[in-house]
Amino acid sequence: MPEQPADRYPLDTATAYPVQEIAAAWERERPGTPVSSIGIVTPIWRLAKLLGDDRRRVLTRAGVDAATLDLLSVLRRSGPPYTLTTLELSRRSLITAGAISQRVARAEREGLVTRRPGEGRPRSVQVALTRSGHDLVEATVDQVLRREAELIDGLTSEQQGQLAELLRVLLQDVQRRLGDDRITHVGEE
């Protein structure tokens, strides 16, 4: 049996953290296998699932789906008159023009946005937030952001700032390495 490396993930069975257990098991079973990412990537995936599931519950109670809220939020953050072209919506949402078209059509059927031909460019379409859309995003975004603030309040303000900065650096580096700057929902292509 090969000599075991110094245990980088010592286990205290009373306080064992599953991620430590996974890393320690791989080090034991496959000495030399790189396990340093497990302590970062595994918690990020677990947090993404927990946070995504919780957000879906909040949105379900609010009566809106994530895609519609994303569309309305992009329009609301654009400032008065809360109108953008579909091209700009696609760019700011980091999704395809086809996906924006579907979102806009659904939101228009629900009376949350209106569409009209754009100015200057043929086939350009302007999408505007309606009063109902504005009211929905105002009510919903508060619920979502308040809930997410509650979920991270176990960290101090300083820790939140440090984590936000580290995640920004990691995200930018991974995007650069993969040549992909799109942001999608967890597990989507």
Beta strands, then each sheet from edge to edge (+ up, - down):
strand 1: 83-85
strand 2: 113-117
strand 3: 125-129
sheet 1: 1+ 3- 2+
end
